[in-house]
Amino acid sequence: MTEPKTLLHQHQLRKTTFRIELLKLLGECSHALSIGEIKTRSKGKADKATIYRTLATFLECGLIHKVPEKDNVARYALYYPEDTEEGNVRQHAHFICQACDKTFCMREISVPAVCDTAGFQVNTCSLTLEGICMECS
């Protein structure tokens, strides 16, 4: 993972302590994190408003993405350099474990392009896989 301070500099964002910590946290975790998990793992160093604002800023500038929700719980994961092709974000599949409810990015599985939509305008397309993760099986 690119150094958090470098990522913030590349996206012209201020290098606050919490932004650096959140990028490290997302980079170290093997699965996407919910707001509750972020609050717990950051040991209460930031309130929910700060967490929401920081996530919104990171989403807006393309540092992170929101992964498919289960039970209406949003989860967030980093975008990595290999997630982009020619300046565009390459969409990838996500895996939701039915045992532990963790959501994993499956970067090696691209979401296929949708060409013929019979007049429907497609704004987003996702591929979600569900089953049992390696830790739970």
N, C-alpha and C positions, 0 to 999 in steps of 0.2 A: 504494500500500500504506500502511496505517496505520502510524504510527511504532511500532517494536518496544516501546519503553518504555510506550507507551499500551496496546498489546495486552496486555502483561504485567500492567499495572495493572487493566485491564478484567476479566482472568481471575484477579485476586487472587494473582498469582505474584510471587515475589521477582525483582528485576531484576538477575540476575547477568550478568557480562560475557559468558559463553558463551551464555546464553539470548538475549541481545540480538544477538550475532553470528550465532547459528543462524537467528533470525527474519529478519535482513537477508539472509543467504545464501539461504534458501528464497524470499524475496521477489524477489531479483535474478535467480534462475535461471528459465529458460523451461521447464524440464522437472523432473520429480520426481527426488530425489536418493537414492541408496543410502547406507548407513552408510559404506562405503568412500569414496564421493565426498565425503561430509560431512567425514570425517577428513582427506582430502587437501586439500580446499578451505579447511579451518580451519587448515591448516598445522601440524597436530599440537598445537594449543593445548589440546585435550581428549583424554583417553583414551577407549577404546571404552565403558567403564562409564559415564562421564559422558554420552557421546552417547546411549547406550541409555536412561539414566534421564531425560534431558531429553526425548527423543522420547516416552517413555512418559507423562511428565507432560503434554506438549503434546497427545498423542492423547486422554488422559483428559479434558482440559478443552475439547477441540474446536477447538484452534488449528490443528491439522494433520490430515491423513488419510493412511492407508496406501493406496497405489494398487496395482492388480493386479500380481502378481509374474510375472516371466519367469525361468526357471531358478532358482527359489526365492530370488531376491534381492529383498528388500523395498525399496520406495522410498517416499519421503514428500514431501508437498506441502502448502503452506499452504491453509487455507480462507480465502476472501475474503468480505467482507460480502454480495456478490451471490450467494454460495453458500447463503444462508439465506432461507427464506420463512416468515414468521410464527413465527420462533423455531426452526424445524426446518431441518436441513441438507438442501438439495436435492441429490440424488445426480446425478452427471454422468458422461458417458462418458470413457474414457481411450484414448489411441492409443499403441501400442507400435511403434516403428520397427524393422523387421526388418534394417535395415542397421547402425544405430548402437546399437541396444538402448535408446535413451532412451524414457522414458514421459512423455507429455504429457497434461495435463488438458484435456479438451474441454468447457469450462464451458457452451458454447452448445448442447450436446446433452444433454438431460435423459434420465435412465433412466426408461423408462415404468413406471407403477405396475402391479403384477401383482395381478389381482383373483381370478381363478378358478384355484385350485391343486389342485382335486380332493382336498381333505383334507390336503395337505401344508402344513406351517407354514413360511413363508418368513421367514427372519431378515434376510438381506441379498440384494440384487440388484445386479448390476453389468453394465455394457456395455463390452466391450473391443474396440477396433478395431485391426487390425494392417495394416501396409503400409510404405510408404517416406515418411519425413517430408520437409518442404520443403528442409531443409538437405542431405539425401542424394540427392534426386532431381535 
